[in-house]
Amino acid sequence: MNQTTLTQQALPIDEQSLAQQELDDLLATQSETVAPAKDPLTHRDRQIIATIINSTPDQIKTLWIEGGITVWVQLTDSGRLPFDRTWFATRVAEVKPTIAEPETPRQRNDRLSDELEEACRKYELRHGDIDWLSFSTKVFRDGRLVGFVGCNAEGWYSRPRPYGRNQVADTADRAIGYLGVRPVVAA
């Protein structure tokens, strides 16, 4: 019976370090594919930084603090800008309140719902269930269908029938008015 003995062949140091580097790169690529790194900067963060450095948000790649003293801003074109940490923190505190927090879909729906409720009260209308994704509903007076009201990217809209052209308005009040109903006036 033949037996074979395997021996580990020693690689020269340069080849071994190259092989180790290849392995490290492969592992880093695979881990990035499995669990991509989350971008630490939000769009609002980029807006604040861009305002401070007189740039645009899409030009901001990332930022980091070096040695607790210097804030570095990395740009997408590979440029880097250094800033004193204290100065930068002061500017962030000044600029941050001037840039509005983006409205969440829930906040938008709550705001639109409040506006619709107010307009329905004025016209003594009731509305059906709201389709929250498209923000649209039916409106009724005394149990009779008056029309359809909703809000999209163009603004508030209404139409008297299920199919047809939307009448676009800047407020829920005006959209309901386009349905031909009049506000109830106290006698």
Residue pairs with C-beta under 8 A, 6 or more apart in sequence:
11 19
39 62
40 62
41 49
41 60
41 62
41 63
43 57
43 102
44 99
44 101
44 102
46 57
46 58
46 60
47 57
47 99
48 92
48 95
48 96
48 99
49 55
49 57
49 60
49 63
49 73
50 56
50 57
50 59
50 60
51 95
51 98
51 99
52 88
52 91
52 92
52 95
53 73
53 81
55 75
58 76
59 75
59 76
59 77
60 73
60 74
60 75
60 76
61 74
61 75
61 76
62 73
62 74
63 71
63 72
63 73
63 74
64 71
64 72
64 74
65 71
65 72
65 85
66 72
68 85
69 84
69 85
70 82
70 83
70 84
70 85
71 82
71 83
71 84
71 85
71 88
72 80
72 81
72 82
72 83
73 80
73 81
73 83
74 80
75 81
103 111
108 135
109 130
109 132
109 135
112 135
112 151
112 172
113 130
115 171
115 172
116 127
116 130
116 137
116 149
116 172
118 172
118 173
119 125
119 171
119 172
119 173
119 175
119 176
120 126
120 127
120 139
120 176
122 173
122 183
122 184
123 141
123 176
123 181
123 182
123 183
123 184
124 141
124 184
125 139
125 140
125 141
125 146
125 176
125 181
126 139
126 140
126 141
127 137
127 138
127 139
127 140
127 149
128 137
128 138
128 139
128 140
129 137
130 136
130 137
131 137
131 150
134 150
134 152
135 150
135 151
135 152
136 148
136 149
136 150
136 151
137 148
137 149
137 150
138 145
138 147
138 148
138 149
139 145
139 146
139 147
139 148
139 149
139 176
139 179
140 146
141 181
146 160
146 179
146 181
147 158
147 159
147 160
147 161
147 179
148 158
148 159
148 160
148 161
148 162
149 156
149 157
149 158
149 172
149 175
149 176
149 179
150 156
150 157
150 158
151 157
151 172
154 166
154 168
155 168
155 169
155 170
156 168
156 169
156 170
156 171
156 172
156 174
156 175
157 166
157 167
157 168
157 169
157 175
158 166
158 167
158 169
158 175
158 176
158 178
158 179
159 165
159 166
159 167
160 179
160 180
167 175
167 178
168 175
169 175
169 177
169 178
